[in-house]
Amino acid sequence: MSTTFLEDQLFDLSIYIYTDERTELARRMERDVKDRERSSEALLSSHHQRRIQYELFMHEKRHEFDIVIDDTDGRYIIEKNDVMM
């Protein structure tokens, strides 16, 4: 379950971490094929549809988070930080 769709009042801080499709697929291939013994064919067949859903339902909500981090290619770039220190 994703906490993204819960009421904002339940959280003191919200953090969104974005990973590009290429990085996500590489990580999933390593984890799911190696550790979970899934076939690479099964992973590839589901990956594209999952990514479309992610872009439609999750990525469009990134502006609602307090902190937004871009994890593309393993570089952690803070794109937004609305937290007062």
PDB file of N, CA, C and O in Angstrom:
ATOM      1  N   MET A   1       0.841  -1.188   0.000  1.00  0.00           N
ATOM      2  CA  MET A   1       0.000   0.000   0.000  1.00  0.00           C
ATOM      3  C   MET A   1       0.878   1.240   0.000  1.00  0.00           C
ATOM      4  O   MET A   1       1.893   1.292   0.694  1.00  0.00           O
ATOM      5  N   SER A   2       0.499   2.203  -0.752  1.00  0.00           N
ATOM      6  CA  SER A   2       1.227   3.463  -0.794  1.00  0.00           C
ATOM      7  C   SER A   2       0.601   4.450   0.181  1.00  0.00           C
ATOM      8  O   SER A   2      -0.619   4.608   0.226  1.00  0.00           O
ATOM      9  N   THR A   3       1.442   5.103   0.952  1.00  0.00           N
ATOM     10  CA  THR A   3       0.939   6.115   1.886  1.00  0.00           C
ATOM     11  C   THR A   3       0.598   7.415   1.180  1.00  0.00           C
ATOM     12  O   THR A   3       0.060   8.328   1.806  1.00  0.00           O
ATOM     13  N   THR A   4       0.895   7.520  -0.094  1.00  0.00           N
ATOM     14  CA  THR A   4       0.632   8.739  -0.852  1.00  0.00           C
ATOM     15  C   THR A   4      -0.838   9.121  -0.842  1.00  0.00           C
ATOM     16  O   THR A   4      -1.171  10.305  -0.902  1.00  0.00           O
ATOM     17  N   PHE A   5      -1.701   8.151  -0.769  1.00  0.00           N
ATOM     18  CA  PHE A   5      -3.124   8.418  -0.880  1.00  0.00           C
ATOM     19  C   PHE A   5      -3.821   8.547   0.473  1.00  0.00           C
ATOM     20  O   PHE A   5      -5.050   8.603   0.534  1.00  0.00           O
ATOM     21  N   LEU A   6      -3.042   8.594   1.561  1.00  0.00           N
ATOM     22  CA  LEU A   6      -3.603   8.817   2.892  1.00  0.00           C
ATOM     23  C   LEU A   6      -3.703  10.313   3.165  1.00  0.00           C
ATOM     24  O   LEU A   6      -3.106  11.119   2.452  1.00  0.00           O
ATOM     25  N   GLU A   7      -4.446  10.675   4.179  1.00  0.00           N
ATOM     26  CA  GLU A   7      -4.642  12.082   4.525  1.00  0.00           C
ATOM     27  C   GLU A   7      -3.329  12.744   4.948  1.00  0.00           C
ATOM     28  O   GLU A   7      -2.564  12.163   5.718  1.00  0.00           O
ATOM     29  N   ASP A   8      -3.067  13.946   4.454  1.00  0.00           N
ATOM     30  CA  ASP A   8      -1.844  14.685   4.762  1.00  0.00           C
ATOM     31  C   ASP A   8      -1.664  14.926   6.256  1.00  0.00           C
ATOM     32  O   ASP A   8      -0.535  14.973   6.745  1.00  0.00           O
ATOM     33  N   GLN A   9      -2.760  15.078   6.981  1.00  0.00           N
ATOM     34  CA  GLN A   9      -2.711  15.396   8.404  1.00  0.00           C
ATOM     35  C   GLN A   9      -2.096  14.263   9.232  1.00  0.00           C
ATOM     36  O   GLN A   9      -1.735  14.480  10.389  1.00  0.00           O
ATOM     37  N   LEU A  10      -1.973  13.090   8.679  1.00  0.00           N
ATOM     38  CA  LEU A  10      -1.401  11.954   9.399  1.00  0.00           C
ATOM     39  C   LEU A  10       0.120  12.023   9.488  1.00  0.00           C
ATOM     40  O   LEU A  10       0.728  11.256  10.235  1.00  0.00           O
ATOM     41  N   PHE A  11       0.742  12.931   8.739  1.00  0.00           N
ATOM     42  CA  PHE A  11       2.198  12.967   8.646  1.00  0.00           C
ATOM     43  C   PHE A  11       2.754  14.338   9.004  1.00  0.00           C
ATOM     44  O   PHE A  11       2.174  15.368   8.659  1.00  0.00           O
ATOM     45  N   ASP A  12       3.883  14.337   9.699  1.00  0.00           N
ATOM     46  CA  ASP A  12       4.585  15.579   9.998  1.00  0.00           C
ATOM     47  C   ASP A  12       5.478  15.993   8.833  1.00  0.00           C
ATOM     48  O   ASP A  12       5.749  17.178   8.640  1.00  0.00           O
ATOM     49  N   LEU A  13       5.927  15.022   8.069  1.00  0.00           N
ATOM     50  CA  LEU A  13       6.875  15.262   6.988  1.00  0.00           C
ATOM     51  C   LEU A  13       6.591  14.274   5.864  1.00  0.00           C
ATOM     52  O   LEU A  13       6.325  13.099   6.115  1.00  0.00           O
ATOM     53  N   SER A  14       6.649  14.752   4.631  1.00  0.00           N
ATOM     54  CA  SER A  14       6.474  13.851   3.488  1.00  0.00           C
ATOM     55  C   SER A  14       7.677  13.977   2.559  1.00  0.00           C
ATOM     56  O   SER A  14       8.123  15.080   2.243  1.00  0.00           O
ATOM     57  N   ILE A  15       8.190  12.829   2.130  1.00  0.00           N
ATOM     58  CA  ILE A  15       9.373  12.783   1.267  1.00  0.00           C
ATOM     59  C   ILE A  15       9.036  11.958   0.032  1.00  0.00           C
ATOM     60  O   ILE A  15       8.506  10.851   0.137  1.00  0.00           O
ATOM     61  N   TYR A  16       9.350  12.509  -1.139  1.00  0.00           N
ATOM     62  CA  TYR A  16       9.123  11.828  -2.415  1.00  0.00           C
ATOM     63  C   TYR A  16      10.482  11.581  -3.046  1.00  0.00           C
ATOM     64  O   TYR A  16      11.257  12.517  -3.240  1.00  0.00           O
ATOM     65  N   ILE A  17      10.776  10.327  -3.367  1.00  0.00           N
ATOM     66  CA  ILE A  17      12.036   9.987  -4.024  1.00  0.00           C
ATOM     67  C   ILE A  17      11.705   9.494  -5.424  1.00  0.00           C
ATOM     68  O   ILE A  17      10.994   8.505  -5.600  1.00  0.00           O
ATOM     69  N   TYR A  18      12.233  10.204  -6.416  1.00  0.00           N
ATOM     70  CA  TYR A  18      11.989   9.878  -7.816  1.00  0.00           C
ATOM     71  C   TYR A  18      13.190   9.127  -8.378  1.00  0.00           C
ATOM     72  O   TYR A  18      14.336   9.523  -8.166  1.00  0.00           O
ATOM     73  N   THR A  19      12.920   8.047  -9.090  1.00  0.00           N
ATOM     74  CA  THR A  19      13.958   7.302  -9.787  1.00  0.00           C
ATOM     75  C   THR A  19      13.556   7.188 -11.250  1.00  0.00           C
ATOM     76  O   THR A  19      12.415   6.843 -11.558  1.00  0.00           O
ATOM     77  N   ASP A  20      14.479   7.473 -12.144  1.00  0.00           N
ATOM     78  CA  ASP A  20      14.169   7.377 -13.571  1.00  0.00           C
ATOM     79  C   ASP A  20      13.924   5.916 -13.958  1.00  0.00           C
ATOM     80  O   ASP A  20      14.299   5.000 -13.227  1.00  0.00           O
ATOM     81  N   GLU A  21      13.304   5.715 -15.090  1.00  0.00           N
ATOM     82  CA  GLU A  21      12.901   4.374 -15.520  1.00  0.00           C
ATOM     83  C   GLU A  21      14.090   3.435 -15.711  1.00  0.00           C
ATOM     84  O   GLU A  21      14.021   2.270 -15.319  1.00  0.00           O
ATOM     85  N   ARG A  22      15.163   3.916 -16.300  1.00  0.00           N
ATOM     86  CA  ARG A  22      16.334   3.071 -16.553  1.00  0.00           C
ATOM     87  C   ARG A  22      16.948   2.562 -15.247  1.00  0.00           C
ATOM     88  O   ARG A  22      17.272   1.381 -15.122  1.00  0.00           O
ATOM     89  N   THR A  23      17.104   3.473 -14.270  1.00  0.00           N
ATOM     90  CA  THR A  23      17.669   3.099 -12.975  1.00  0.00           C
ATOM     91  C   THR A  23      16.744   2.135 -12.250  1.00  0.00           C
ATOM     92  O   THR A  23      17.197   1.149 -11.668  1.00  0.00           O
ATOM     93  N   GLU A  24      15.444   2.421 -12.286  1.00  0.00           N
ATOM     94  CA  GLU A  24      14.474   1.535 -11.629  1.00  0.00           C
ATOM     95  C   GLU A  24      14.531   0.129 -12.217  1.00  0.00           C
ATOM     96  O   GLU A  24      14.551  -0.854 -11.476  1.00  0.00           O
ATOM     97  N   LEU A  25      14.556   0.032 -13.536  1.00  0.00           N
ATOM     98  CA  LEU A  25      14.587  -1.278 -14.183  1.00  0.00           C
ATOM     99  C   LEU A  25      15.868  -2.031 -13.825  1.00  0.00           C
ATOM    100  O   LEU A  25      15.819  -3.228 -13.541  1.00  0.00           O
ATOM    101  N   ALA A  26      16.995  -1.356 -13.836  1.00  0.00           N
ATOM    102  CA  ALA A  26      18.264  -2.009 -13.482  1.00  0.00           C
ATOM    103  C   ALA A  26      18.227  -2.541 -12.053  1.00  0.00           C
ATOM    104  O   ALA A  26      18.675  -3.658 -11.797  1.00  0.00           O
ATOM    105  N   ARG A  27      17.706  -1.763 -11.138  1.00  0.00           N
ATOM    106  CA  ARG A  27      17.615  -2.203  -9.736  1.00  0.00           C
ATOM    107  C   ARG A  27      16.641  -3.360  -9.581  1.00  0.00           C
ATOM    108  O   ARG A  27      16.914  -4.314  -8.852  1.00  0.00           O
ATOM    109  N   ARG A  28      15.511  -3.277 -10.263  1.00  0.00           N
ATOM    110  CA  ARG A  28      14.528  -4.359 -10.181  1.00  0.00           C
ATOM    111  C   ARG A  28      15.071  -5.638 -10.798  1.00  0.00           C
ATOM    112  O   ARG A  28      14.832  -6.726 -10.275  1.00  0.00           O
ATOM    113  N   MET A  29      15.800  -5.522 -11.904  1.00  0.00           N
ATOM    114  CA  MET A  29      16.381  -6.713 -12.534  1.00  0.00           C
ATOM    115  C   MET A  29      17.341  -7.396 -11.565  1.00  0.00           C
ATOM    116  O   MET A  29      17.304  -8.615 -11.395  1.00  0.00           O
ATOM    117  N   GLU A  30      18.192  -6.606 -10.937  1.00  0.00           N
ATOM    118  CA  GLU A  30      19.156  -7.186 -10.000  1.00  0.00           C
ATOM    119  C   GLU A  30      18.439  -7.830  -8.814  1.00  0.00           C
ATOM    120  O   GLU A  30      18.753  -8.960  -8.438  1.00  0.00           O
ATOM    121  N   ARG A  31      17.491  -7.125  -8.231  1.00  0.00           N
ATOM    122  CA  ARG A  31      16.796  -7.631  -7.043  1.00  0.00           C
ATOM    123  C   ARG A  31      15.861  -8.789  -7.375  1.00  0.00           C
ATOM    124  O   ARG A  31      15.934  -9.848  -6.752  1.00  0.00           O
ATOM    125  N   ASP A  32      14.985  -8.590  -8.351  1.00  0.00           N
ATOM    126  CA  ASP A  32      13.939  -9.581  -8.603  1.00  0.00           C
ATOM    127  C   ASP A  32      14.465 -10.848  -9.271  1.00  0.00           C
ATOM    128  O   ASP A  32      14.015 -11.948  -8.952  1.00  0.00           O
ATOM    129  N   VAL A  33      15.401 -10.704 -10.183  1.00  0.00           N
ATOM    130  CA  VAL A  33      15.933 -11.881 -10.869  1.00  0.00           C
ATOM    131  C   VAL A  33      16.897 -12.627  -9.952  1.00  0.00           C
ATOM    132  O   VAL A  33      16.850 -13.854  -9.862  1.00  0.00           O
ATOM    133  N   LYS A  34      17.763 -11.894  -9.277  1.00  0.00           N
ATOM    134  CA  LYS A  34      18.780 -12.523  -8.426  1.00  0.00           C
ATOM    135  C   LYS A  34      18.193 -13.017  -7.105  1.00  0.00           C
ATOM    136  O   LYS A  34      18.345 -14.188  -6.757  1.00  0.00           O
ATOM    137  N   ASP A  35      17.528 -12.135  -6.376  1.00  0.00           N
ATOM    138  CA  ASP A  35      17.081 -12.466  -5.022  1.00  0.00           C
ATOM    139  C   ASP A  35      15.720 -13.149  -4.972  1.00  0.00           C
ATOM    140  O   ASP A  35      15.477 -13.987  -4.104  1.00  0.00           O
ATOM    141  N   ARG A  36      14.838 -12.798  -5.889  1.00  0.00           N
ATOM    142  CA  ARG A  36      13.478 -13.347  -5.849  1.00  0.00           C
ATOM    143  C   ARG A  36      13.240 -14.421  -6.902  1.00  0.00           C
ATOM    144  O   ARG A  36      12.153 -14.992  -6.994  1.00  0.00           O
ATOM    145  N   GLU A  37      14.273 -14.685  -7.693  1.00  0.00           N
ATOM    146  CA  GLU A  37      14.251 -15.745  -8.702  1.00  0.00           C
ATOM    147  C   GLU A  37      13.122 -15.605  -9.721  1.00  0.00           C
ATOM    148  O   GLU A  37      12.548 -16.599 -10.165  1.00  0.00           O
ATOM    149  N   ARG A  38      12.810 -14.358 -10.088  1.00  0.00           N
ATOM    150  CA  ARG A  38      11.850 -14.122 -11.169  1.00  0.00           C
ATOM    151  C   ARG A  38      12.598 -14.166 -12.488  1.00  0.00           C
ATOM    152  O   ARG A  38      13.800 -13.907 -12.536  1.00  0.00           O
ATOM    153  N   SER A  39      11.902 -14.487 -13.537  1.00  0.00           N
ATOM    154  CA  SER A  39      12.551 -14.476 -14.847  1.00  0.00           C
ATOM    155  C   SER A  39      12.635 -13.042 -15.351  1.00  0.00           C
ATOM    156  O   SER A  39      11.772 -12.215 -15.054  1.00  0.00           O
ATOM    157  N   SER A  40      13.674 -12.758 -16.108  1.00  0.00           N
ATOM    158  CA  SER A  40      13.825 -11.410 -16.654  1.00  0.00           C
ATOM    159  C   SER A  40      12.695 -11.101 -17.635  1.00  0.00           C
ATOM    160  O   SER A  40      12.289  -9.947 -17.767  1.00  0.00           O
ATOM    161  N   GLU A  41      12.189 -12.120 -18.320  1.00  0.00           N
ATOM    162  CA  GLU A  41      11.083 -11.923 -19.253  1.00  0.00           C
ATOM    163  C   GLU A  41       9.821 -11.470 -18.516  1.00  0.00           C
ATOM    164  O   GLU A  41       9.128 -10.561 -18.975  1.00  0.00           O
ATOM    165  N   ALA A  42       9.521 -12.094 -17.384  1.00  0.00           N
ATOM    166  CA  ALA A  42       8.339 -11.716 -16.602  1.00  0.00           C
ATOM    167  C   ALA A  42       8.483 -10.300 -16.069  1.00  0.00           C
ATOM    168  O   ALA A  42       7.525  -9.526 -16.061  1.00  0.00           O
ATOM    169  N   LEU A  43       9.673  -9.973 -15.631  1.00  0.00           N
ATOM    170  CA  LEU A  43       9.916  -8.632 -15.110  1.00  0.00           C
ATOM    171  C   LEU A  43       9.737  -7.583 -16.202  1.00  0.00           C
ATOM    172  O   LEU A  43       9.070  -6.570 -15.990  1.00  0.00           O
ATOM    173  N   LEU A  44      10.323  -7.819 -17.352  1.00  0.00           N
ATOM    174  CA  LEU A  44      10.212  -6.863 -18.454  1.00  0.00           C
ATOM    175  C   LEU A  44       8.767  -6.697 -18.923  1.00  0.00           C
ATOM    176  O   LEU A  44       8.353  -5.596 -19.289  1.00  0.00           O
ATOM    177  N   SER A  45       8.006  -7.781 -18.913  1.00  0.00           N
ATOM    178  CA  SER A  45       6.624  -7.683 -19.389  1.00  0.00           C
ATOM    179  C   SER A  45       5.753  -6.847 -18.459  1.00  0.00           C
ATOM    180  O   SER A  45       4.796  -6.221 -18.913  1.00  0.00           O
ATOM    181  N   SER A  46       6.065  -6.827 -17.176  1.00  0.00           N
ATOM    182  CA  SER A  46       5.260  -6.039 -16.241  1.00  0.00           C
ATOM    183  C   SER A  46       5.823  -4.638 -16.006  1.00  0.00           C
ATOM    184  O   SER A  46       5.097  -3.747 -15.565  1.00  0.00           O
ATOM    185  N   HIS A  47       7.086  -4.440 -16.293  1.00  0.00           N
ATOM    186  CA  HIS A  47       7.747  -3.175 -15.948  1.00  0.00           C
ATOM    187  C   HIS A  47       7.123  -1.964 -16.645  1.00  0.00           C
ATOM    188  O   HIS A  47       6.845  -0.953 -16.001  1.00  0.00           O
ATOM    189  N   HIS A  48       6.907  -2.063 -17.930  1.00  0.00           N
ATOM    190  CA  HIS A  48       6.404  -0.911 -18.684  1.00  0.00           C
ATOM    191  C   HIS A  48       5.035  -0.465 -18.169  1.00  0.00           C
ATOM    192  O   HIS A  48       4.803   0.730 -17.985  1.00  0.00           O
ATOM    193  N   GLN A  49       4.142  -1.403 -17.940  1.00  0.00           N
ATOM    194  CA  GLN A  49       2.809  -1.052 -17.448  1.00  0.00           C
ATOM    195  C   GLN A  49       2.882  -0.452 -16.051  1.00  0.00           C
ATOM    196  O   GLN A  49       2.164   0.501 -15.750  1.00  0.00           O
ATOM    197  N   ARG A  50       3.733  -0.991 -15.201  1.00  0.00           N
ATOM    198  CA  ARG A  50       3.901  -0.445 -13.850  1.00  0.00           C
ATOM    199  C   ARG A  50       4.443   0.979 -13.914  1.00  0.00           C
ATOM    200  O   ARG A  50       4.036   1.838 -13.132  1.00  0.00           O
ATOM    201  N   ARG A  51       5.352   1.226 -14.836  1.00  0.00           N
ATOM    202  CA  ARG A  51       5.944   2.561 -14.949  1.00  0.00           C
ATOM    203  C   ARG A  51       4.903   3.574 -15.431  1.00  0.00           C
ATOM    204  O   ARG A  51       4.887   4.710 -14.958  1.00  0.00           O
ATOM    205  N   ILE A  52       4.049   3.183 -16.347  1.00  0.00           N
ATOM    206  CA  ILE A  52       2.974   4.065 -16.810  1.00  0.00           C
ATOM    207  C   ILE A  52       2.071   4.438 -15.639  1.00  0.00           C
ATOM    208  O   ILE A  52       1.718   5.605 -15.472  1.00  0.00           O
ATOM    209  N   GLN A  53       1.701   3.457 -14.835  1.00  0.00           N
ATOM    210  CA  GLN A  53       0.858   3.723 -13.670  1.00  0.00           C
ATOM    211  C   GLN A  53       1.564   4.652 -12.690  1.00  0.00           C
ATOM    212  O   GLN A  53       0.939   5.551 -12.127  1.00  0.00           O
ATOM    213  N   TYR A  54       2.847   4.444 -12.485  1.00  0.00           N
ATOM    214  CA  TYR A  54       3.628   5.303 -11.596  1.00  0.00           C
ATOM    215  C   TYR A  54       3.599   6.750 -12.094  1.00  0.00           C
ATOM    216  O   TYR A  54       3.355   7.672 -11.317  1.00  0.00           O
ATOM    217  N   GLU A  55       3.844   6.942 -13.374  1.00  0.00           N
ATOM    218  CA  GLU A  55       3.857   8.293 -13.937  1.00  0.00           C
ATOM    219  C   GLU A  55       2.482   8.957 -13.827  1.00  0.00           C
ATOM    220  O   GLU A  55       2.390  10.152 -13.546  1.00  0.00           O
ATOM    221  N   LEU A  56       1.427   8.194 -14.046  1.00  0.00           N
ATOM    222  CA  LEU A  56       0.072   8.751 -13.996  1.00  0.00           C
ATOM    223  C   LEU A  56      -0.393   9.084 -12.587  1.00  0.00           C
ATOM    224  O   LEU A  56      -1.011  10.127 -12.370  1.00  0.00           O
ATOM    225  N   PHE A  57      -0.106   8.217 -11.632  1.00  0.00           N
ATOM    226  CA  PHE A  57      -0.706   8.358 -10.310  1.00  0.00           C
ATOM    227  C   PHE A  57       0.235   8.860  -9.224  1.00  0.00           C
ATOM    228  O   PHE A  57      -0.221   9.480  -8.263  1.00  0.00           O
ATOM    229  N   MET A  58       1.521   8.613  -9.348  1.00  0.00           N
ATOM    230  CA  MET A  58       2.451   9.011  -8.291  1.00  0.00           C
ATOM    231  C   MET A  58       3.246  10.263  -8.652  1.00  0.00           C
ATOM    232  O   MET A  58       3.279  11.229  -7.889  1.00  0.00           O
ATOM    233  N   HIS A  59       3.873  10.238  -9.799  1.00  0.00           N
ATOM    234  CA  HIS A  59       4.801  11.313 -10.153  1.00  0.00           C
ATOM    235  C   HIS A  59       4.101  12.666 -10.243  1.00  0.00           C
ATOM    236  O   HIS A  59       4.705  13.693  -9.935  1.00  0.00           O
ATOM    237  N   GLU A  60       2.853  12.680 -10.654  1.00  0.00           N
ATOM    238  CA  GLU A  60       2.132  13.955 -10.757  1.00  0.00           C
ATOM    239  C   GLU A  60       1.868  14.569  -9.385  1.00  0.00           C
ATOM    240  O   GLU A  60       1.565  15.760  -9.301  1.00  0.00           O
ATOM    241  N   LYS A  61       1.974  13.799  -8.319  1.00  0.00           N
ATOM    242  CA  LYS A  61       1.728  14.305  -6.969  1.00  0.00           C
ATOM    243  C   LYS A  61       3.000  14.812  -6.283  1.00  0.00           C
ATOM    244  O   LYS A  61       2.936  15.243  -5.131  1.00  0.00           O
ATOM    245  N   ARG A  62       4.139  14.773  -6.953  1.00  0.00           N
ATOM    246  CA  ARG A  62       5.410  15.123  -6.309  1.00  0.00           C
ATOM    247  C   ARG A  62       5.420  16.534  -5.724  1.00  0.00           C
ATOM    248  O   ARG A  62       6.102  16.772  -4.728  1.00  0.00           O
ATOM    249  N   HIS A  63       4.693  17.458  -6.306  1.00  0.00           N
ATOM    250  CA  HIS A  63       4.670  18.837  -5.807  1.00  0.00           C
ATOM    251  C   HIS A  63       3.978  18.951  -4.449  1.00  0.00           C
ATOM    252  O   HIS A  63       4.101  19.978  -3.782  1.00  0.00           O
ATOM    253  N   GLU A  64       3.253  17.915  -4.032  1.00  0.00           N
ATOM    254  CA  GLU A  64       2.544  17.932  -2.755  1.00  0.00           C
ATOM    255  C   GLU A  64       3.432  17.517  -1.575  1.00  0.00           C
ATOM    256  O   GLU A  64       3.007  17.619  -0.424  1.00  0.00           O
ATOM    257  N   PHE A  65       4.643  17.057  -1.841  1.00  0.00           N
ATOM    258  CA  PHE A  65       5.533  16.571  -0.791  1.00  0.00           C
ATOM    259  C   PHE A  65       6.403  17.701  -0.246  1.00  0.00           C
ATOM    260  O   PHE A  65       6.672  18.680  -0.942  1.00  0.00           O
ATOM    261  N   ASP A  66       6.842  17.554   1.011  1.00  0.00           N
ATOM    262  CA  ASP A  66       7.708  18.559   1.634  1.00  0.00           C
ATOM    263  C   ASP A  66       9.114  18.530   1.042  1.00  0.00           C
ATOM    264  O   ASP A  66       9.727  19.573   0.818  1.00  0.00           O
ATOM    265  N   ILE A  67       9.609  17.333   0.794  1.00  0.00           N
ATOM    266  CA  ILE A  67      10.952  17.158   0.242  1.00  0.00           C
ATOM    267  C   ILE A  67      10.840  16.274  -0.992  1.00  0.00           C
ATOM    268  O   ILE A  67      10.156  15.251  -0.971  1.00  0.00           O
ATOM    269  N   VAL A  68      11.517  16.675  -2.072  1.00  0.00           N
ATOM    270  CA  VAL A  68      11.550  15.879  -3.297  1.00  0.00           C
ATOM    271  C   VAL A  68      13.010  15.601  -3.629  1.00  0.00           C
ATOM    272  O   VAL A  68      13.817  16.523  -3.748  1.00  0.00           O
ATOM    273  N   ILE A  69      13.340  14.314  -3.778  1.00  0.00           N
ATOM    274  CA  ILE A  69      14.707  13.900  -4.082  1.00  0.00           C
ATOM    275  C   ILE A  69      14.694  13.141  -5.402  1.00  0.00           C
ATOM    276  O   ILE A  69      13.886  12.232  -5.595  1.00  0.00           O
ATOM    277  N   ASP A  70      15.594  13.518  -6.309  1.00  0.00           N
ATOM    278  CA  ASP A  70      15.757  12.820  -7.584  1.00  0.00           C
ATOM    279  C   ASP A  70      16.920  11.847  -7.425  1.00  0.00           C
ATOM    280  O   ASP A  70      18.046  12.255  -7.141  1.00  0.00           O
ATOM    281  N   ASP A  71      16.644  10.571  -7.608  1.00  0.00           N
ATOM    282  CA  ASP A  71      17.631   9.504  -7.440  1.00  0.00           C
ATOM    283  C   ASP A  71      18.072   8.938  -8.792  1.00  0.00           C
ATOM    284  O   ASP A  71      18.499   7.785  -8.864  1.00  0.00           O
ATOM    285  N   THR A  72      17.977   9.719  -9.848  1.00  0.00           N
ATOM    286  CA  THR A  72      18.365   9.274 -11.174  1.00  0.00           C
ATOM    287  C   THR A  72      19.848   8.924 -11.205  1.00  0.00           C
ATOM    288  O   THR A  72      20.687   9.704 -10.755  1.00  0.00           O
ATOM    289  N   ASP A  73      20.161   7.757 -11.736  1.00  0.00           N
ATOM    290  CA  ASP A  73      21.541   7.270 -11.865  1.00  0.00           C
ATOM    291  C   ASP A  73      22.289   7.247 -10.537  1.00  0.00           C
ATOM    292  O   ASP A  73      23.515   7.353 -10.522  1.00  0.00           O
ATOM    293  N   GLY A  74      21.571   7.109  -9.419  1.00  0.00           N
ATOM    294  CA  GLY A  74      22.226   7.032  -8.121  1.00  0.00           C
ATOM    295  C   GLY A  74      22.728   8.359  -7.585  1.00  0.00           C
ATOM    296  O   GLY A  74      23.426   8.389  -6.572  1.00  0.00           O
ATOM    297  N   ARG A  75      22.387   9.459  -8.245  1.00  0.00           N
ATOM    298  CA  ARG A  75      22.755  10.792  -7.748  1.00  0.00           C
ATOM    299  C   ARG A  75      21.573  11.301  -6.956  1.00  0.00           C
ATOM    300  O   ARG A  75      20.474  11.421  -7.498  1.00  0.00           O
ATOM    301  N   TYR A  76      21.769  11.599  -5.707  1.00  0.00           N
ATOM    302  CA  TYR A  76      20.677  12.085  -4.862  1.00  0.00           C
ATOM    303  C   TYR A  76      20.664  13.605  -4.905  1.00  0.00           C
ATOM    304  O   TYR A  76      21.479  14.262  -4.257  1.00  0.00           O
ATOM    305  N   ILE A  77      19.731  14.159  -5.676  1.00  0.00           N
ATOM    306  CA  ILE A  77      19.631  15.602  -5.848  1.00  0.00           C
ATOM    307  C   ILE A  77      18.338  16.074  -5.197  1.00  0.00           C
ATOM    308  O   ILE A  77      17.251  15.620  -5.556  1.00  0.00           O
ATOM    309  N   ILE A  78      18.460  16.986  -4.239  1.00  0.00           N
ATOM    310  CA  ILE A  78      17.276  17.535  -3.590  1.00  0.00           C
ATOM    311  C   ILE A  78      16.694  18.598  -4.507  1.00  0.00           C
ATOM    312  O   ILE A  78      17.307  19.643  -4.726  1.00  0.00           O
ATOM    313  N   GLU A  79      15.522  18.330  -5.039  1.00  0.00           N
ATOM    314  CA  GLU A  79      14.866  19.258  -5.954  1.00  0.00           C
ATOM    315  C   GLU A  79      13.962  20.235  -5.224  1.00  0.00           C
ATOM    316  O   GLU A  79      13.687  21.328  -5.718  1.00  0.00           O
ATOM    317  N   LYS A  80      13.505  19.839  -4.052  1.00  0.00           N
ATOM    318  CA  LYS A  80      12.597  20.682  -3.285  1.00  0.00           C
ATOM    319  C   LYS A  80      12.799  20.372  -1.809  1.00  0.00           C
ATOM    320  O   LYS A  80      12.919  19.209  -1.422  1.00  0.00           O
ATOM    321  N   ASN A  81      12.836  21.422  -0.984  1.00  0.00           N
ATOM    322  CA  ASN A  81      12.923  21.245   0.462  1.00  0.00           C
ATOM    323  C   ASN A  81      12.133  22.370   1.111  1.00  0.00           C
ATOM    324  O   ASN A  81      12.632  23.488   1.240  1.00  0.00           O
ATOM    325  N   ASP A  82      10.910  22.081   1.520  1.00  0.00           N
ATOM    326  CA  ASP A  82      10.044  23.078   2.148  1.00  0.00           C
ATOM    327  C   ASP A  82      10.034  22.958   3.669  1.00  0.00           C
ATOM    328  O   ASP A  82       9.138  23.480   4.332  1.00  0.00           O
ATOM    329  N   VAL A  83      11.020  22.276   4.210  1.00  0.00           N
ATOM    330  CA  VAL A  83      11.087  22.074   5.657  1.00  0.00           C
ATOM    331  C   VAL A  83      11.899  23.204   6.269  1.00  0.00           C
ATOM    332  O   VAL A  83      13.026  23.476   5.856  1.00  0.00           O
ATOM    333  N   MET A  84      11.314  23.850   7.248  1.00  0.00           N
ATOM    334  CA  MET A  84      12.016  24.929   7.946  1.00  0.00           C
ATOM    335  C   MET A  84      12.885  24.318   9.026  1.00  0.00           C
ATOM    336  O   MET A  84      12.379  23.586   9.877  1.00  0.00           O
ATOM    337  N   MET A  85      14.149  24.590   9.014  1.00  0.00           N
ATOM    338  CA  MET A  85      15.068  24.057  10.028  1.00  0.00           C
ATOM    339  C   MET A  85      15.314  25.078  11.101  1.00  0.00           C
ATOM    340  O   MET A  85      16.062  24.815  12.042  1.00  0.00           O
TER     341      MET A  85
END
